[in-house]
Each structure stands twice: as C-alpha cells, then as structure tokens.
Amino acid sequence: MQLPAGWVTQHIGGKWTFATGVSFCGLIAIVLPRLVELGGFTAFLLLRISQGFFQGMCYPSIHRLTGYWYPPREYSCLSGIMHSGYIVGTVLALVCSGYLIDANQLGGWPLPFYVSGILAFVWLPAWSILITEVPHSHPWISPEEVQYIEGSLRDIHPPRPRPIPWRRLAASGQVWLIMVCYVLDGWSNYTLLVCVPQFIHDVLGVPISENGVLSALPYMMALIFMYLLTAIDGFILRRGWISMPNARKLWSGLSAFGKSILLLTIAYLDASHKTAIIILLVLNVMLSSATLLGFNLADLDLAPAYAGFLFSVFNACSTFSGIVAPLVVGVFTSNYPTPTAWRNVFVLASAISCLCGILFVLFGRQAPLSWTRLEYTQRRRNSNSDPVHSAESDQSTSDVHTRLLEDNS
C-alpha cells in the first residue's frame, strides 16, 4: 500500500489520506475481536492485513504535509518532534497492552484492540479542525509565518503541482542508495521491535506483563535521546561547526555503527547477564532514533515537493525488512538451540547495520536533487532580465500554487 498511498497523497494531499488510514485502522481494531470469534485465525489474518493496508497510507501522507510545512533549515528539529509521536505510541502500546490483557476485562486480549480503536476516533475531530494542506489555508496562522514558510520552500518546489517525475527519481543514484539504506536499517529495527519481546520471554524468562514494560523501556529512553540529539543538531548547525549533509552522515553513522557494536555484544552474552542485555537493548533502540536526523530525512532533503511519494518508496523498502527479518528469525529459532539461534540473529543484524553505515557515510549526499531547482533557476534568470515582471509572475504562480493546493485540502 505504501506506493499507491504515495501516489494518492501526491495528487490529493496528505490531510484526508492520513485521516482515512487512521480511521479505518481504528474501525478494524474495534470489530476485530468479534469477527475473530466468528472466523478464527483466517479472519484475524485478513483483518490484520487490512490494517496494514490502511497503515500504509499514514507515513506517506504525513511526509506530504511536512514537505509543504517544514522550512528546510528546521527539518531536523521539526521532524524530531514529529517522529517522537510514534515513539510515544509504541511506549504506551507496549506498556499498556500487557496490563490490559492481564486485567481480564471484556475477554482479556480484545481490550487493547478496543482501546486503540476508540482512541483513533477520539483523535479524528482534532485532526480535521487543526490540520491544513498548506500554511496559507490555516485559519490561525499569522501572515509572517506564512511568508517565512512558503518563502523558504519556493526555490525547491515547482511553481505549480506537477506529476511525479518517475524517470528522474528512478535515474537518481541517491534515491537508490537511500532505498538500500532503508532495507538495511529496517532489518535491525524490526528485529528489535518484532522479535526481542520473544527473546525477552524465551531467553530471559520475563513474564508477559513485565515483558511489556521492558519492551517499552528502550523507546522511553529513545524519546529522551532523540530530543537531546535534536537540540545538539540544531546547536552545531547554527554555530556552523558542521554542514547539513555532514550532520546527516554523523547521526546516521552514530546509529548504524553503534547498533552494530551493541548487537554483536548482545550476541555473545548469555541469560546470566540479564541486566547487561537489557541495558544494551535500551541503548540499541536509543541509537536507532538517531537515524531520524539522518537519512530518514532524505525525502525532504532530496525533493521536498515529492516527499510524500518518495517516502512511500523508502518506507516500502523498510517494510520489506519487516516482513523478511521475522521469517529469518523464525528459521533460526526453529532449527538451532535457543542460545545459538539468537546469537545468529544478533550477529546477522549487526553485520547488516554496519553495512548500512558504510554505504551512507561513503556515498550519501543529502541535498536537493539538481532538477528540483531547474524551474526556479529559470525564473531567476527571467528576473535578472525583467525584475518587475518576474516579481509579479512569481507572486502570481505562488498564488495559483496555493489555490490549487487548497482545493485539494
């Protein structure tokens, strides 16, 4: 669903695409327990696939919105704040689900589904009222803010909505590099997110209610760590100590190489080192959040006008790892003794994370693709020859651009 969602958001906007995805996910969560009682595992599988289908609409649509709201110099700070939302959601889900199940109300296991589904519809009115496609159409924004945001984006946005430049994106080496990095980084992330709760239960012997808290602890620390990195990133960029592309490499390298070392260490610790393993898992997820200030901003850095579609491509690559990594873990745990199986899991994830860091640090270039500035350059040339006419033309095209986007909101 990622790629179709990216295409849809590029044409109709992100606001209602995101709302549609969240609403249907909430609806499915509410009806899932009852339908599973009637249809068994087949119904559960189909409903969860349907939820994944609608969840695929969410990230591309959010990045479509950020491409029109975030000034380039504030990508790191604002994206860090935005991504903290899903970390908070992960923490709450992991902490609360175990206790909701143990409460044994409404059948036990269905309760987390009911709660998450209801929250989706509690959230929906606020989203509908407070969010707009572009700054100019927001009812409470000041004219100065509109001028600042839209003015900062004018040189890297086309003067009017345009079709997705398929050939240019497909011919970009940077786009392909980021796709590979998303696959590699996603492997270690999904290994931790999906499989570590099983590791904590099977190897460390932690019961499910405590498992939820331990599984959430890394994400609590990741939230704090990301806010700290966001502040550091903004500070060193403002001081001119590092360029934006090098800052992206710094945080991506810190995450990839740091995770590689930690995963390799975990691989050779046994269950008697329970405390050390938990600390290393916490540090690992903390370092994962550093990529949110690294190549995870590639869609905004490379082509912000097409950020929604571009992110759908990148995140689809990451989702591929989310499908394959648990299957590989299952192969290891089914065919090897428990300690050996999990050692293989962590060694493989360590090697893949290291490869991700090497590729991006050596070959990554986080800057707008050359063709994204082509029309702006042409308009600047025209302004040099006829400043008055060009200024009027730029204002006119900006107004047309805004009206067209507003029609889609």
PLY file of the C-alpha trace (Angstrom):
ply
format ascii 1.0
element vertex 409
property float x
property float y
property float z
element edge 408
property int vertex1
property int vertex2
end_header
0.00 0.00 0.00
2.95 2.33 0.51
3.48 3.14 -3.17
-0.19 3.67 -4.11
-0.60 5.80 -1.00
2.38 7.92 -2.01
0.86 8.45 -5.44
-2.54 9.34 -3.97
-1.12 11.80 -1.44
0.89 13.49 -4.16
-2.32 14.18 -6.07
-4.99 14.83 -3.43
-2.89 15.84 -0.42
-1.98 14.31 2.89
-4.64 15.54 5.32
-7.56 13.32 4.38
-5.37 10.45 3.22
-3.90 10.24 6.71
-7.30 10.61 8.34
-8.70 7.82 6.17
-5.86 5.46 7.06
-6.14 6.05 10.82
-9.94 5.87 10.81
-10.10 2.53 9.05
-7.35 1.13 11.28
-9.39 2.18 14.30
-12.58 0.69 12.90
-10.89 -2.63 12.16
-9.41 -2.71 15.67
-12.87 -2.29 17.20
-14.57 -5.03 15.15
-11.60 -7.43 15.09
-12.27 -9.37 18.33
-15.87 -10.16 17.40
-15.02 -11.16 13.84
-12.16 -13.34 15.06
-14.61 -15.20 17.31
-16.69 -15.94 14.23
-13.96 -16.58 11.68
-10.99 -17.79 13.71
-7.40 -17.38 12.60
-8.31 -16.72 8.96
-10.42 -13.73 9.97
-7.66 -12.45 12.25
-5.08 -12.73 9.47
-7.26 -10.94 6.91
-8.15 -8.16 9.33
-4.53 -7.56 10.33
-3.55 -7.47 6.67
-6.30 -4.91 6.13
-4.95 -2.82 8.99
-1.50 -2.94 7.44
-3.05 -1.83 4.15
-4.54 1.28 5.72
-1.50 1.96 7.90
0.46 2.14 4.68
-1.41 5.35 3.91
-0.19 7.15 7.01
3.54 7.80 6.66
3.48 8.98 3.01
0.64 11.38 3.76
2.42 12.83 6.81
5.56 13.43 4.77
3.49 15.02 2.02
2.29 17.53 4.61
5.75 18.16 6.04
7.08 18.86 2.56
4.80 21.91 2.44
5.06 22.96 6.09
8.68 22.50 7.21
11.28 25.15 6.31
14.47 23.38 5.17
16.60 24.85 7.94
14.21 23.37 10.52
13.84 19.86 9.07
15.83 18.23 11.86
14.08 19.90 14.78
10.52 19.62 13.49
10.97 16.07 12.18
12.40 15.01 15.52
9.32 16.36 17.28
7.01 14.74 14.73
8.62 11.30 14.92
8.54 11.39 18.70
4.81 10.78 18.36
5.16 7.24 17.12
7.76 6.51 19.81
5.29 7.67 22.45
2.62 5.49 20.84
4.94 2.49 20.85
5.76 3.03 24.52
2.12 3.31 25.53
1.09 0.27 23.49
3.85 -1.92 24.88
3.32 -0.84 28.47
-0.46 -0.89 28.50
-1.24 -3.96 26.39
0.17 -6.47 28.85
-1.72 -4.94 31.75
-4.95 -4.63 29.76
-4.75 -8.32 28.87
-3.99 -9.32 32.47
-6.96 -7.24 33.68
-9.16 -9.93 32.11
-11.94 -7.49 31.20
-14.05 -7.91 28.05
-12.29 -11.17 27.33
-8.73 -10.08 28.12
-6.89 -9.99 24.81
-9.55 -7.94 22.90
-9.24 -4.97 25.27
-6.08 -3.45 23.69
-7.84 -3.54 20.31
-10.93 -1.76 21.67
-8.86 0.93 23.37
-6.68 1.68 20.33
-9.71 1.74 18.02
-11.65 4.17 20.21
-8.62 6.47 20.54
-8.45 6.76 16.75
-11.94 8.27 16.64
-11.30 10.50 19.66
-8.31 11.94 17.76
-10.10 12.42 14.41
-12.05 15.66 15.14
-8.91 17.46 16.34
-7.03 16.43 13.19
-9.89 17.59 10.95
-10.02 21.02 12.57
-6.35 21.80 13.20
-4.59 20.45 10.09
-4.46 22.02 6.62
-2.56 21.06 3.48
-0.58 24.28 3.20
0.27 27.12 5.61
-1.72 29.73 3.67
-5.02 27.92 4.25
-4.64 27.56 8.02
-7.21 29.72 9.85
-4.98 30.79 12.74
-1.51 31.22 11.25
-0.03 34.71 11.03
0.89 36.29 7.67
4.52 36.49 8.80
4.63 32.73 9.42
3.08 32.03 6.03
5.63 34.24 4.30
8.50 32.61 6.19
7.45 29.01 5.50
6.33 29.34 1.89
9.17 31.70 1.03
11.78 29.25 2.34
10.34 26.47 0.16
9.80 28.41 -3.05
13.21 27.63 -4.55
12.82 23.85 -4.19
9.13 23.48 -5.00
7.75 23.56 -8.54
5.72 26.72 -9.21
2.59 24.56 -9.58
1.60 20.97 -8.72
3.20 18.60 -11.21
3.10 14.87 -11.99
5.56 12.62 -10.19
8.88 12.67 -12.15
9.19 8.89 -12.35
12.16 8.77 -14.69
14.19 11.35 -12.81
13.60 9.62 -9.50
14.40 6.19 -10.96
17.62 7.54 -12.51
18.87 9.08 -9.25
21.70 7.21 -7.59
20.90 8.90 -4.28
17.33 7.60 -4.37
18.59 4.05 -4.90
21.17 4.45 -2.15
18.54 5.57 0.35
16.31 2.66 -0.66
19.13 0.24 0.15
19.84 2.01 3.45
16.19 1.73 4.45
16.25 -2.01 3.79
19.41 -2.49 5.84
18.42 -0.21 8.70
14.93 -1.68 8.78
16.38 -5.14 9.35
17.91 -4.32 12.73
14.96 -2.14 13.74
12.34 -4.78 13.00
14.48 -7.45 14.64
14.29 -5.42 17.84
10.66 -4.33 17.52
9.10 -7.64 16.49
11.43 -10.32 17.83
13.03 -9.00 21.01
9.84 -9.46 23.10
10.07 -13.16 22.20
13.76 -13.11 23.13
12.99 -11.49 26.49
10.38 -14.15 27.22
12.16 -17.25 25.88
15.75 -16.49 26.86
15.49 -14.13 29.81
12.33 -15.72 31.21
10.38 -12.50 31.80
6.54 -12.88 32.10
4.28 -11.06 29.65
3.17 -8.18 31.91
6.75 -7.30 32.86
7.82 -8.00 29.28
5.64 -5.12 28.12
7.41 -2.70 30.44
10.86 -3.97 29.48
9.99 -3.84 25.78
8.79 -0.25 26.21
11.80 0.93 28.24
14.10 1.31 25.19
11.53 3.50 23.46
11.13 5.69 26.53
14.86 6.30 26.52
14.87 6.74 22.73
12.37 9.57 23.11
14.62 11.41 25.56
17.70 10.69 23.45
16.07 11.99 20.28
15.09 15.28 21.91
18.68 15.62 23.13
20.09 14.92 19.66
17.63 17.36 18.09
18.91 20.11 20.37
22.56 19.21 19.68
21.93 19.05 15.93
20.33 22.48 15.89
23.14 23.94 18.01
26.04 22.67 15.88
24.29 23.68 12.66
23.58 27.20 13.91
27.21 27.57 15.01
28.40 26.43 11.60
30.50 23.64 13.08
29.16 21.15 10.55
27.28 21.28 7.26
23.80 19.84 6.87
24.92 16.86 4.71
27.69 16.00 7.17
25.27 16.26 10.09
23.06 13.70 8.33
26.08 11.40 7.98
27.13 11.96 11.58
23.81 10.83 13.04
23.33 8.01 10.54
26.82 6.71 11.24
26.35 7.00 15.00
23.18 4.95 14.73
24.39 2.28 12.30
27.84 1.63 13.74
26.67 1.99 17.33
23.88 -0.53 16.83
26.27 -2.89 15.11
28.63 -2.92 18.10
25.81 -3.32 20.61
24.09 -6.14 18.71
27.36 -8.01 18.40
27.91 -7.67 22.14
24.41 -8.94 22.94
25.02 -11.95 20.69
27.75 -13.26 22.99
26.05 -12.66 26.35
24.03 -15.44 27.97
20.93 -15.28 30.16
23.01 -14.86 33.31
23.82 -11.32 32.12
20.16 -10.28 32.07
20.76 -6.74 33.33
23.58 -6.10 30.84
21.46 -7.40 27.96
18.53 -5.16 28.87
20.82 -2.12 29.13
22.33 -2.90 25.71
18.87 -3.33 24.17
17.86 0.05 25.58
20.98 1.68 24.14
20.35 -0.01 20.80
16.88 1.40 20.39
18.13 4.78 21.61
20.70 4.82 18.82
18.04 3.78 16.30
16.34 7.13 16.88
19.44 8.95 15.58
18.57 7.96 12.01
15.51 10.21 12.30
18.00 13.09 12.00
20.00 11.23 9.34
18.95 9.56 6.12
15.33 9.32 7.34
15.08 12.96 6.22
16.14 12.06 2.68
12.70 12.58 1.16
12.67 16.17 2.43
16.33 16.80 1.63
16.26 15.41 -1.92
12.87 16.54 -3.25
10.51 18.11 -0.69
7.79 18.75 -3.26
7.56 14.98 -3.77
8.31 13.99 -0.18
5.10 12.00 0.27
5.70 9.75 -2.71
9.43 9.48 -2.11
8.93 8.45 1.49
6.41 5.82 0.41
9.14 4.28 -1.75
11.71 4.39 1.05
9.37 3.09 3.74
8.19 0.27 1.47
11.82 -0.84 1.35
11.98 -0.78 5.15
8.73 -2.73 5.36
10.30 -5.41 3.17
12.78 -5.99 6.00
9.87 -6.02 8.43
8.45 -8.98 6.52
11.67 -10.90 5.92
13.53 -10.37 9.23
10.94 -12.13 11.44
10.85 -15.02 8.96
14.62 -15.40 9.19
14.42 -15.23 12.98
11.81 -17.99 12.82
14.14 -20.14 10.73
16.96 -19.68 13.25
14.81 -20.36 16.32
13.22 -23.44 14.71
16.44 -25.09 13.56
19.02 -24.22 16.21
19.22 -24.49 20.00
17.91 -21.33 21.67
21.27 -19.67 22.57
22.79 -20.40 19.15
19.68 -19.26 17.31
19.57 -15.86 18.99
23.32 -15.43 18.60
22.90 -15.90 14.85
20.01 -13.43 14.83
22.02 -10.68 16.53
25.25 -11.29 14.58
23.37 -11.05 11.28
21.61 -7.85 12.37
24.96 -6.41 13.49
26.61 -7.06 10.12
23.67 -5.58 8.20
23.63 -2.45 10.35
27.37 -1.95 9.82
26.95 -2.24 6.04
24.21 0.39 6.15
26.52 2.85 7.91
29.38 2.25 5.48
27.21 2.84 2.40
25.61 6.05 3.61
28.71 7.63 5.13
30.74 6.98 1.99
28.18 7.70 -0.71
25.28 9.66 0.79
24.64 13.24 -0.36
21.73 14.93 1.39
20.98 17.93 -0.82
18.16 18.84 -3.22
18.42 16.92 -6.48
19.60 19.19 -9.27
16.40 19.01 -11.31
14.28 20.20 -8.35
15.86 23.65 -8.78
15.58 23.76 -12.57
12.40 25.81 -12.85
13.45 28.11 -10.04
16.74 28.77 -11.81
14.84 29.63 -14.99
12.64 32.05 -13.12
15.68 33.68 -11.53
17.18 34.18 -14.98
13.98 35.83 -16.10
14.07 38.09 -13.05
17.54 39.27 -13.98
16.25 40.41 -17.37
12.88 41.79 -16.20
12.75 42.19 -12.43
9.33 43.85 -12.20
7.57 41.40 -14.49
9.27 38.44 -12.85
8.27 39.54 -9.37
4.66 39.81 -10.48
4.90 36.44 -12.20
6.39 34.76 -9.14
3.64 36.17 -6.97
1.02 35.01 -9.45
2.36 31.48 -9.71
2.68 31.32 -5.93
-0.98 32.33 -5.58
-2.05 29.78 -8.18
0.03 27.09 -6.46
-1.58 27.86 -3.13
-5.12 27.90 -4.55
-4.61 24.57 -6.28
-3.32 23.00 -3.08
-6.17 24.47 -1.09
-8.65 22.91 -3.50
-7.17 19.54 -2.60
-7.41 20.09 1.16
0 1
1 2
2 3
3 4
4 5
5 6
6 7
7 8
8 9
9 10
10 11
11 12
12 13
13 14
14 15
15 16
16 17
17 18
18 19
19 20
20 21
21 22
22 23
23 24
24 25
25 26
26 27
27 28
28 29
29 30
30 31
31 32
32 33
33 34
34 35
35 36
36 37
37 38
38 39
39 40
40 41
41 42
42 43
43 44
44 45
45 46
46 47
47 48
48 49
49 50
50 51
51 52
52 53
53 54
54 55
55 56
56 57
57 58
58 59
59 60
60 61
61 62
62 63
63 64
64 65
65 66
66 67
67 68
68 69
69 70
70 71
71 72
72 73
73 74
74 75
75 76
76 77
77 78
78 79
79 80
80 81
81 82
82 83
83 84
84 85
85 86
86 87
87 88
88 89
89 90
90 91
91 92
92 93
93 94
94 95
95 96
96 97
97 98
98 99
99 100
100 101
101 102
102 103
103 104
104 105
105 106
106 107
107 108
108 109
109 110
110 111
111 112
112 113
113 114
114 115
115 116
116 117
117 118
118 119
119 120
120 121
121 122
122 123
123 124
124 125
125 126
126 127
127 128
128 129
129 130
130 131
131 132
132 133
133 134
134 135
135 136
136 137
137 138
138 139
139 140
140 141
141 142
142 143
143 144
144 145
145 146
146 147
147 148
148 149
149 150
150 151
151 152
152 153
153 154
154 155
155 156
156 157
157 158
158 159
159 160
160 161
161 162
162 163
163 164
164 165
165 166
166 167
167 168
168 169
169 170
170 171
171 172
172 173
173 174
174 175
175 176
176 177
177 178
178 179
179 180
180 181
181 182
182 183
183 184
184 185
185 186
186 187
187 188
188 189
189 190
190 191
191 192
192 193
193 194
194 195
195 196
196 197
197 198
198 199
199 200
200 201
201 202
202 203
203 204
204 205
205 206
206 207
207 208
208 209
209 210
210 211
211 212
212 213
213 214
214 215
215 216
216 217
217 218
218 219
219 220
220 221
221 222
222 223
223 224
224 225
225 226
226 227
227 228
228 229
229 230
230 231
231 232
232 233
233 234
234 235
235 236
236 237
237 238
238 239
239 240
240 241
241 242
242 243
243 244
244 245
245 246
246 247
247 248
248 249
249 250
250 251
251 252
252 253
253 254
254 255
255 256
256 257
257 258
258 259
259 260
260 261
261 262
262 263
263 264
264 265
265 266
266 267
267 268
268 269
269 270
270 271
271 272
272 273
273 274
274 275
275 276
276 277
277 278
278 279
279 280
280 281
281 282
282 283
283 284
284 285
285 286
286 287
287 288
288 289
289 290
290 291
291 292
292 293
293 294
294 295
295 296
296 297
297 298
298 299
299 300
300 301
301 302
302 303
303 304
304 305
305 306
306 307
307 308
308 309
309 310
310 311
311 312
312 313
313 314
314 315
315 316
316 317
317 318
318 319
319 320
320 321
321 322
322 323
323 324
324 325
325 326
326 327
327 328
328 329
329 330
330 331
331 332
332 333
333 334
334 335
335 336
336 337
337 338
338 339
339 340
340 341
341 342
342 343
343 344
344 345
345 346
346 347
347 348
348 349
349 350
350 351
351 352
352 353
353 354
354 355
355 356
356 357
357 358
358 359
359 360
360 361
361 362
362 363
363 364
364 365
365 366
366 367
367 368
368 369
369 370
370 371
371 372
372 373
373 374
374 375
375 376
376 377
377 378
378 379
379 380
380 381
381 382
382 383
383 384
384 385
385 386
386 387
387 388
388 389
389 390
390 391
391 392
392 393
393 394
394 395
395 396
396 397
397 398
398 399
399 400
400 401
401 402
402 403
403 404
404 405
405 406
406 407
407 408
